[in-house]
Amino acid sequence: MTDIFREVEEDLRSERYQKLWNRYGRFVIGAAVGIVVVTALWQAWAGWERSKNETAGERFIAATQILQRGQAGMAITLLEALEADAHAGYATMARLQRASALITAGDRREAISLYDQVAADTGVDKPIRDLAALLAAQNLLDTADRPTLERRLAPLNNEANPWRFSAREMLALTALKANDVPKTRELFTALADDQAAPQGVRARAAEMLAALGA
């Protein structure tokens, strides 16, 4: 009889943590990676804006505005054309933006493939390659198993990597999704206590710890 009660308790606990994942997981990752992407693209734009290729910049902005209006198909077409004939900087930005448009259009598999291509392109600056790897992992969070996600995020989880805090948020959520609550607490506690982490990351980690303790 005791074993039956224990099994019921474990099932209820598992269900509660799954609900916690469903409620907070995508919100946390959306906030974390959204900030990362905006920052990365702005930094990239600041460097590439000085290029003489003003036409490519105008085409990139036009495609981005079309995507923001919800016309993903048209944006994808424009970004593909930009990738084909722009210089390396804008071509990379176009690939990242096209991946975002593909996600909007519902083609997540192709988007992940594009992110993986950027991540593997040694001609691209490493911070941008790592960003692409982070975005690929983000879009696999709901479907990939824990070992796959941990393998993808491991190279980003080191003190020299600018995306380490977002990677650690994803690792914490990966543990939560697997109902590994001790590891989830460990990772979120480390983030909440890390003075080097962005304030938003620390605040989200503290919120998740409070939710886990509820």
N, C-alpha and C positions, 0 to 999 in steps of 0.2 A: 504493500500500500504506500509506503514511504517513497518507493521508486516512482510510482505513478504521480504522486504530488510533485516530485522533483522534476519529472518530465514535463508536467503541465506548467510549472514555474519557468522552466527553461524556454518552453515554447512562447509563453507570454513575454518573457524578456526579449527573445529574438524578434517577436512581432513589434515590440515597442521600439527597439533600435532600428528596425526597418522603417517604421513610420517616421522616426527621427531623421533617417537618411532621406526619405522621400520629401520631408518638409524642408530640411535645411541644406541638403547636399548641393543641389543645383544653384540655389541662391548664393551660397558661399563661393562656389567656383565661378559663377557668373560675375560676382563682384570682384573677386581676386584677379581673374584673367582679364576682365574688362578693363581694369585699371592698367594692367600690364600692357595690353595691346595698345591702348591709347598712348601710353608713355612711349612705347617702342616706336610706333609709327610717327609720333611727333618728333622724336629724336632723329629718326631716319629722314623725315621730311626736312628738318632743319639743316641737315648736311647736304641732301640732294637738291634742295631748292636752289642752291647756289650754282647748280649746273647750268650750262648754256642751253640745255634741252628744255626750254620753256614749254614747247608744244606737248611733250610727254607729260609734264606736270599738269597742264590744262586737261589733257585727256584723262589722266588719273582722277583728278577732282571731279570731272564730269561723270565718270563711271561710278565714283563713290556716291555722288548725289543721287544718281539714278537708283542705286542700290538702296539708299536711305528712303527713297519713295516707294520701295517695295517691288521694283521691277527687276527682280533678280536675273531673269533670263537675258534681258538686254544688257545688264551690267556684265554678265559673264562673257557675252560676245565681245563687248568693248575691251574688257580686260585681257581676253585671249589675244586680241589684235595688238594690244599694247605690249604684251609679253614678247610677241614675235619680232617687234622692230624697235623697242626702246633699249636704252643702254642698261647695263647690269642693275643699277640701283632701282630704277623704275620697274624693270622687269620683275625683280624680286618682290617689290611692293605689290605689283599687279597680281603675282601668284598668290600672295597671302590674302589679298582682298578677294580674289576669285574664289579661294577656298571658303571664305566667309559667305560669299554669295551662293556657293553650292550648298552650304548648310541651310541657308535661308530657303533655297529651292528644294530642300529635302534629300539632296544627294550627299549624305554624310561620308559614305565610303570613298567617293572621289575626292572629297575635301581632305580627308585624312591622308590619302595618297599624295595630294599636293603638298601638304605640310611635311610629309616624310621626304618628298623630293627636295624641298628647301633645306630641311634638316641635314640631308646628306650631301648638299652642294658645297664643296670645299671652296668654291669661289665666292661664297657669301660670308660676310662677317660673322664670327662665332656667336655674338649675342643674338643676332637675328636667326641663325640656325637653331640655337637653343630655344628661342621663342617659338619657332615652328614645332620643335619637338614637344614643347609644353602644350601647345594648342592641339597637337595630335593626341596626346594623352588625355587632355580634357574631353575631347570628343569621343574617346573610347571608354570613358569612366562608367557609363551605364551598361556597357556591353562586354567589355574585356574582363578576363579573370584577374585576380589579384597579382599572381606572378608576372603576368604580362605588363600590367601597369607599373609594378615596382621596378621591373627591368627597364622600362622606358624612362621612368623618372629618376632612376639612380644616378645617371650622369649629371643631372641638374642639382642634386642634393649634396652640394659641397660648398664650403665657405667662400670659394672664389667665384661662384656662379651668381650673376645678378638676379636670376629667377628662382633662387633656392627657396625663398619663403612661399611662393606660390606652389612650387613643387611639394613642399612639406604639407601645405594645406591639402593638396590632392592625395598625398600619402595617408594623411589622417582620415580623409573621407573614404579612401579605399579600405582602410582598416575598419571603419565604421560599417561600411557596406557588407563586410565579411563578418560582422558582429564580434570583431576583436576589440572589445571595449577597453581593456588595459592598454593596448597599443595606441588606440585612439586618444585616450586621456594623456598618455605619455607625449605624443606628438603635439597635441593642442596645448598642453601645459608648457612645453618647451617654447612654442611660438608665443604664447601669452607672456612668458617671462623674458623673452629675448629683446633686449633694449635696441638691438640693431634692426629689428623687424619694423616695417612700416606700421604706423599707428592703426590703419584700417585692418591689417592682418592680425595684429594683437587683439583688437577689439572683437573681431569675428571669432578668434580662438577662445577668448574669454566667454563669449556668448555660447559657443558650442559646449564648453565645459559646464556652464550653468545648465544648459539643456540636458546634458548627460546626467547631471546630478539631480535633475528634477524627479 
